[in-house]
Amino acid sequence: MAKSKAKKEEESIFDALALLEKEMNIPSDYMIEKISNAIRIALKKSNNGNDDIQIRIEPDNKIFSVFIRKTVVEEVKDNGREVLLDVALKYDPLAEIGSVVAIKQDPKQFGRIAAQTAKHIIHQGIRDVEKEQVAGEFQSRHQEVVTAKVDRINPETGDVIVKIGDHDVVLLKNEQVGNENFEVGDLIKVYVVDVKIGDRTTRTTISRTHPGMVKRLFETEVPEIFDGTVVIKSVSREAGSRTKIAVWSNDENVDPVGACIGPRGSRVTKIVDELGGEKIDIIKYSDDLSEYIAKALSPADVTSVEIIDESARSCRVTVPASQLSLAIGNKGQNARLAARLTGWKIDIRSDEEMRAEAEQIADESDEEDEVLFEDEVPESALETEDEPTEDTDNEEESVEETAEEETEE
């Protein structure tokens, strides 16, 4: 016996649920809940707000039934909540005036508005599941390096749309290294910077310029970092140009710098190639601040490091005159990266500048001493011997008077 049309329609719903679960990985239970809510809302709207509704959906048993309960009356005044006795008896032979009967509903009779409402909620449910899936997938990859496939390129903005799994993500132009040129189909490494879940969409930010990308690449290429023997203490980066990375070993028998470089530079070379030739300075971290700052200015040789203000984290570094431009770097890049790596403000001077400054300070000090000496000399020491004093004049007057007295006698 051929299946009834209603039965076939019911089974088609379950087939659709199974397809959604298979193709889009949307759980049937989740969609059943959404469909039930959609039908409940649609029926309530078309029955004057009557929410006494029973919905039964069982995919395993292929059961899909919808009932709305109404009160049996002699005269119907509210079609949504009341039903005549002769109609009620079709659904319940024991129905009587005042009793409540469950009337089976045909989804096709919900009406255009009800159908649109149900469709909207079902679609919203699908979007919600997709959003949750995207959020879950990318949150598990947060701050990780993943492989992406270039899907298309915006020629106007330079933005690149890549595929990560089954999802499209935009790699913005300002998150690309230098003048990278991509072709559709290229496989590239990207760093998942952030995942923000909004009301409608999940926004994922990916980058190839973030310092975290270098850190993750080293963790991938260097087994000693992966197992925790070697620790990355700090990373400073100017994408496409140069990166400085400070590493430390928890095992005194393991050279952290050598481990990162690898046999014949094999490990660091892979990372440099992935970053398009970006230079990488690997330095050994030190708890001795002066030593750490000196190493951070590599490849320049440092003569001394003087802490100027510990609370302000500022210091002065002295280098040989021949090393000054190397310490500062092109447009200040080396000094800038060293400052970011260590977290200290670094004032770089050549030894010649320091000597000249010291000599100038010494000369100024001598001049001040001379002025001070002159100010302290007593006035009596500066008077000449020829100038008569008050006492001398008195003595002369006394002699003259005595001579006159003797003459008179």
C-alpha positions, 0 to 999 in steps of 0.5 A: 500500500502506497504511503499517504501524502501526509506521511511522505511529507513528514518523512521529507522533513526528517530527511531534511534534518538528516541532510542538515546534520550531515552537510552542515554538521547541525545537530538534529536535536538543535534543529528540532527545538528551533522548528518546534519553536517556529511552529508554536509561534506560527500557530499562536499567531494564527489562533488568536494567541492560543499557546496550548500547543503540543508538538511531537517530533521523533526522527528515529520513529519518523513521528511528526505531529502538531496539536492545538488544544481547544475548548468544546462549546455550543457557539464559537466566539473565539476560533483560536481557543474554541471548537464546536462539538461536532468538529471536536468529535472527529478528534475525540469520540468522548468529547463533550461541551466544556471538555478540551480536545487536541486537534491535529494540525496540518502544517500546510494550513498555517498560512503564508505569514505563519510559514514565513515566520517558521522559515525565518526562525529555522534560517536563524537557527541555522545561522546561529549554529554556523556562528557557534561552529565558526566561533568554536573552531577559531577560538580553539585556534586563538593565538595559533598559526594555521594554514590557509588557502588563498581563495580570492584577492581584492584588486582594489584594497589588496585584501586577501580572502582565504579559506580556513577549513570551510570558512572564509576569513579576510587577511587585511592588507595592513596585516600582510608582510611588506609587498607580499604577492599571493596567487589564488590557490596558494597555501600560506601561514596566518596567525589567529589574532582575535575572535569576536562573537557578535550578535549576527556574525563571528569576526576573526582577525588573522595576521602575518605581521603579528610578533606572535606568529614568529613565536609560534613558528619557532615552537613548531620548528624547534623541538626544545621549545615545544617540550619546554626545555627552551623558553621564548622570553620576548619577541620584538618585530618589524614585519618584513624587515627584522625580528629580535627574539630572546630565548632561555634554556632550562637545561644548562647543557642545551644552548638556546640560541643554537637550538633555535638556529638548528643544524647548519641554520636549518630551523631558522632558515625555514622560518625566514623563508616563511616570512619572506626573507625577514632577518631574525636576531636570536639572543640569549636572555639574561637576568643580568640587565646590563648583559641582556641590554647589551645582547639585545643591541646585537650585532653591535658590540657594547662597551658599557651599560649604565642604569639612569633611572630604574623606575623609569626603566631608562639606561645609557649604553656606550659603544665604540665609535665604529659601532654607533651606526650599527647599534642604532641601525637603519633609521633607528631600527636596531635600537628600537627593536632592542628597546621593545625586546627589553622593555627599557629606554636606551640612550646610545652614545659612542665612547668618543662622545662620552669622553668629550662630554666628560672633558667638557664637564671637567673643564666647566668644573675647573672654571667654577673652581677658579671663580670660587677661589677669586671670590674667597680672596680677602680684600686686604690681600689685594691692596698694594704696599705703597698705599698708606694706611691710617695708622702710618699717617698718624705715626708721621704726624706724631714724629713731626710734632716731636721734631717741632717741639725739640726745635723750639726748646 
